[in-house]
């Protein structure tokens, strides 16, 4: 399995399809962070796949909406 670039948007199928940005390695796990900001979580690399263009757009739109509501910087 190829390690994604930091900031790449991925889907963690082990966490109900949660979308996040790849942040780096955490031992045998990958550290992911919600696209809109928030707490990082560790994911099993075998359960992570690249996000589709539609999933990336959805995640970025959700972040922009949260930003416009003042929920994130």
C-alpha beads as a LAMMPS data file, in Angstrom:
LAMMPS data file: protein, C-alpha beads

73 atoms
72 bonds

1 atom types
1 bond types

-500.0 500.0 xlo xhi
-500.0 500.0 ylo yhi
-500.0 500.0 zlo zhi

Masses

1 110.0

Atoms # bond

1 1 1 0.000 0.000 0.000
2 1 1 1.342 3.407 -0.963
3 1 1 1.482 6.066 1.734
4 1 1 -0.454 9.159 0.606
5 1 1 0.995 12.657 0.600
6 1 1 0.303 14.750 3.690
7 1 1 -2.992 16.554 3.115
8 1 1 -4.399 13.958 0.710
9 1 1 -8.119 13.376 1.246
10 1 1 -8.921 9.759 2.063
11 1 1 -11.842 7.665 3.297
12 1 1 -11.523 5.481 6.385
13 1 1 -13.861 2.537 5.742
14 1 1 -13.095 1.235 9.236
15 1 1 -14.808 4.308 10.733
16 1 1 -18.092 4.260 8.789
17 1 1 -16.587 5.906 5.703
18 1 1 -15.285 8.930 7.573
19 1 1 -13.435 11.342 5.286
20 1 1 -10.199 12.915 6.445
21 1 1 -6.831 14.312 5.470
22 1 1 -3.755 12.138 5.795
23 1 1 -1.474 13.692 8.433
24 1 1 1.282 11.103 8.803
25 1 1 2.260 7.822 10.368
26 1 1 1.439 6.823 13.932
27 1 1 3.283 3.542 14.398
28 1 1 1.474 0.930 12.288
29 1 1 -1.493 3.284 11.811
30 1 1 -2.165 6.356 9.730
31 1 1 -3.081 9.584 11.430
32 1 1 -6.094 11.278 9.831
33 1 1 -7.821 14.580 10.577
34 1 1 -11.290 15.736 9.547
35 1 1 -11.129 17.961 6.461
36 1 1 -12.985 20.681 8.382
37 1 1 -10.557 20.516 11.286
38 1 1 -10.911 18.716 14.555
39 1 1 -9.324 15.864 16.447
40 1 1 -7.085 13.438 14.627
41 1 1 -7.761 9.729 14.728
42 1 1 -5.733 6.656 13.892
43 1 1 -6.793 4.413 11.047
44 1 1 -5.741 0.969 9.893
45 1 1 -4.033 1.559 6.508
46 1 1 -5.765 -1.533 5.110
47 1 1 -9.122 0.197 5.656
48 1 1 -8.206 3.516 4.029
49 1 1 -8.727 4.359 0.381
50 1 1 -8.329 7.524 -1.693
51 1 1 -11.422 9.726 -1.747
52 1 1 -13.302 10.003 -5.030
53 1 1 -13.577 13.458 -6.621
54 1 1 -17.177 13.679 -5.347
55 1 1 -16.099 12.758 -1.795
56 1 1 -13.303 15.357 -1.868
57 1 1 -15.724 18.032 -3.074
58 1 1 -18.283 17.099 -0.419
59 1 1 -15.681 17.255 2.368
60 1 1 -14.349 20.622 1.207
61 1 1 -17.862 22.037 0.836
62 1 1 -18.701 20.919 4.373
63 1 1 -15.578 22.703 5.636
64 1 1 -16.459 25.921 3.832
65 1 1 -19.997 25.782 5.201
66 1 1 -18.689 25.300 8.743
67 1 1 -16.282 28.205 8.228
68 1 1 -19.083 30.488 7.015
69 1 1 -21.045 29.637 10.187
70 1 1 -17.996 30.521 12.321
71 1 1 -17.506 26.961 13.556
72 1 1 -13.928 26.695 12.247
73 1 1 -11.255 29.210 11.287

Bonds

1 1 1 2
2 1 2 3
3 1 3 4
4 1 4 5
5 1 5 6
6 1 6 7
7 1 7 8
8 1 8 9
9 1 9 10
10 1 10 11
11 1 11 12
12 1 12 13
13 1 13 14
14 1 14 15
15 1 15 16
16 1 16 17
17 1 17 18
18 1 18 19
19 1 19 20
20 1 20 21
21 1 21 22
22 1 22 23
23 1 23 24
24 1 24 25
25 1 25 26
26 1 26 27
27 1 27 28
28 1 28 29
29 1 29 30
30 1 30 31
31 1 31 32
32 1 32 33
33 1 33 34
34 1 34 35
35 1 35 36
36 1 36 37
37 1 37 38
38 1 38 39
39 1 39 40
40 1 40 41
41 1 41 42
42 1 42 43
43 1 43 44
44 1 44 45
45 1 45 46
46 1 46 47
47 1 47 48
48 1 48 49
49 1 49 50
50 1 50 51
51 1 51 52
52 1 52 53
53 1 53 54
54 1 54 55
55 1 55 56
56 1 56 57
57 1 57 58
58 1 58 59
59 1 59 60
60 1 60 61
61 1 61 62
62 1 62 63
63 1 63 64
64 1 64 65
65 1 65 66
66 1 66 67
67 1 67 68
68 1 68 69
69 1 69 70
70 1 70 71
71 1 71 72
72 1 72 73
